[in-house]
Amino acid sequence: METLTFEGTLLALSNIFTGGDDKTGVEVTLRRIDYIVGDEKVAVPIIDGNSIRGYLRRLLLSDFFSQIGYDIKSPRIFYLISGGALEEVSAQDSGTLNLQLRREIRAHLPPLSLLGGSIGNQAFAGKLVVSKALPICKELADYLPVQSKLSFYDYLTYTFGTRHAEREPPLTVVQNTKKEEPTIQMKYNLETFTPGVKFYHKFMLLDTTPVEKSCFARMLELWQERPFVGGKSATGYGQVKIEYPTMKYTSESYLSFLSERKKDIVKSLDHMEKS
């Protein structure tokens, strides 16, 4: 058994927004998890690992299909970009394992082997663990290998915005609108991390092959090219500086694998579409 850990930091270069579960009208707060700090339970804002993993999956799978020039022909393969979907099957096939499919995934589809997913009635585990990104703050001094004298409260701010119609409404709409009705727009407040906040983060690789390690390196390269976390990146949120100083792998062997094994890869994908 082999476990590789890559610790690093994410430095916020712009406001970061990761919407939490609590909704209070037009005010949206950050996602939080509870920590015991001293003798108290404190809800600390974080960047969820699932959010990071989902974004990296989309980057890696989109690049994978582009590298092999594969034209996605079915929803089943398309859904793999976001993790796949379990499908209803006959009672006869329910609960059975398609070992041939799993072998093909491990042998020919490194991104899926690394990240896991589901297809048909099959769910398969990945080999990559993506941790939550935690703000380096005094409240988490007992939980992190790096320290800060600042409180996470110093890292938080609110950004304000509005949404309104950007185009003139159709004439039929105008005719049915009372003249005294005001223009409809929505105001909102987002709780965000301020630029300059540094987060501790780590990845773990579990029993990966050399090609899967190289695939992981490709994923980090793609992240460096589009260095965002959280939501609303299209409007300037979520840009980060990414540093994993112990990372030693490169994408060379993975990209060579895709080039040399393209026929086998395409054959496996076609089989997955039909299975």
N, C-alpha and C positions, 0 to 999 in steps of 0.2 A: 504494500500500500504506500502511495506517495501523496503527500499533501504539500502544495506550494502556496505560500502566502505572499501577496504583493501589497504592501502598505504604501499609502500615498496621501496627498492632500489636493483639495480643490479650492482654489482661491476665487471668490466672487469678483468678477470684473464689471458686473452690472447687478441690478436688483434681481433677486431670485424669488420666484413664486412657486410654491408647491401646495396646492389647495388641500385643506384638511377636510374632515368629515363634518365639522360644525358649520352650519350656515345660519347667519343672523341677518336676514334681509339682503341688503346689497353689500354687506361687509363680509369678506371671506378671509378666514384666518389660515395660518400655516398648519401643516400636518404636525402633530405632536405625539410623543410617547412619554409615558410616566417613568421617572427615575426616582429612587430613594436617595435623597441628598441630605446627609445628616440624619435628622429624625423626621424629615418631612418628605412627602411625595410631591415631586415637582414635574409639571408637564413641560418638556423641553422640545422646541421645534427642531425638526430634522428634515433631511431629504431622504425619502423612502428608497430602499434598495430596489424595490419592484419598479419604481419609476425609472431609475438608472438602467436596470436590466432591460426593460421594455424598449427604451430608446436605443440602446446598443444592439439589441436584437434586430430592430428595424434597419439600422445602418448595415450590420453585417449580412443579413439575408438579402437585402437589396443589392449590395455589392456582389454577393455570391452569384445571384442570378445574372447580373450584368457581366461578371467575369467569364461565365461559361456560355453567355449568349443564349440563355434559355427563355423561351417565350411561354409564360405561364398561361395554361389553357383551361384550368379548372379552379373553382373556388377553394377546393381542398388544398391545393398547393399554395394559393395566394394567402390563405389563412395562416400558413406556417410562419409568415413574416411577423405575425403578432402572437405566435404561440400555438396555433392550430386550434382545432375544435373536435370534440368527441361527437360521433354520429350514432344514430340509432341503428342497430343491427338486428338480425334475426335471432330468435331464441337459441338456435343451434350454435351460432357463432359467439353469443354473449359469454364473456368471461374467458374466452380462449386467447392465447398469446400467439401472435404471428411472429415466430422466431426468425423466419427468413427476412421479414421486413426489418426487424431490429438489427440483424446482421448487416443488411445493406446500408442502414443508416450509419452504423458504426464504421463500416468499411469505406463508404463512398461519400458521405455527407457530413464533413467535419463540423460545420456550423450547428447542425441539428444535434449531433452527438455531444457537442460542447454545451449547448443551451437547453436541450430537451424540448419537449412539446407533446402534441397529441395529434393523431390522425386516424380516421376510421374509429374503431373502438379501442385503439391502442394509445396508451400514455407511456412515455419513456422519459426517464430522469436524465437531466443534464449533468455535466461534470464541473460546472462553474457556479461558485457561490458569490453573490454580490451583496456586500454588507450595506447597511444604512450609512449615509454620510452624516457625521455628527459635528455640530459646531464646536470648535475648540474654545471652551469657556470654563470658568472656575467651578460652575455647578457640576461639570463632568470630570473633575480632576481625578476622581477615583476610578474612572472608567476608561480613560484615554492615556496613551503613552506620551502625549505632548500636552503642555500646560499653558494656561493663560490666566491672567489676573482679572480679566474682564468678564462680566456677566453676559449671558446670552440676551438679556434685556437690552444691553447696549447695541446689539446687532439688528434690532428690529425697527421697522418704519412702516408707514402706510403710503401707498401711492393711490392717487385719485384719477378717475377717468370717466368718460361718458361714451355712450353708444347712441347713435341716432341715424336716421335714414340718410344715406349718402346720395340717393337718386330722387328725382322728382317722382311722386306717385302717379300711376296711370290716371287718365282723365276720369274714368268711372269712379275711382276712389275719391278724387277731388270733389266730384259732383255730390257724393254722398257724405261729405265731411262738413260739419257745421263750422261756420266762419269763426265762431268764438272758441272752438276747440284749440288748445295749445299744441305746439309741435311736440310729438312724443319722443322722449329720449330717456335713456337709463343711466343713472349715475351709480358708480360702484367704488368701493374702497377695498384694496388688496393689502393684506399684511405681507410684507416681504422682508427678506434678509437684505441688508444694505451692502453696497459694494465694499470690498475689503475684508469681508468675513472669510475666515479659513476653516475648512472642514477636514476632519480626519476620515479616511475611507480605506477600505481594503477589498481585494479579491482573493479568492481561494480556488485553486485548481485541484481536483480530486482524481488521481489515477489517470492522467491524460497521456495520450500518445504524443510523439514528437510533432506530428502534423496538427494535432489539436492545440498544442502549445503555440505553434506558429499561427494557427487560426486566431487564437486569443490575442496574439501580437497584432494581427491585422485589424482586429476589432478596436484595439487601443489607437492604432494609426488613424482609423476612420473617425474616432472620437476626437482626436487632436485636430483633424481637419474641420470638424463641426462641433466645437467644444461647448455644448449646452447641456443644462440640466433643468428639470422642472418644466413649467408651462409658459406659454405666451412668448416663446422665443422669436416669433415673427414680428413682435412689437418691441424688441430690444431687451427682453428679460432673459436671465439664465445663462449668460456667457461666463465661462470659468477658465482659469488657467489650471491645467492638469499636470500633476507631477507624481510619478511612481518611480523613485530613484533606483529600486532594486530590480526593475524590469530588465531582463537580459535577452529576451527572445526577439526574433524578427519575423516578418511575414514571408520571407523568401521561400521557404520550403512549402508553405501552404499554397502560395500562388503557383509554384511549380507543379504541385499536386493537382490543382485544378486544371492546369494546362495539359498535363500528361494523361490524366484520367478522365478527361471530359466525356468520352463515349460511355464509360461505366457510370458516371454521375448522371448523365441524361437518361440512360437506361433505367437507373434506379428511380429517378423522378417520374418517368413515364409509368413505371410499375406501381408507384405510390398513387398516381392518379386513378389507376384502374382497380387497385386492390380494395 
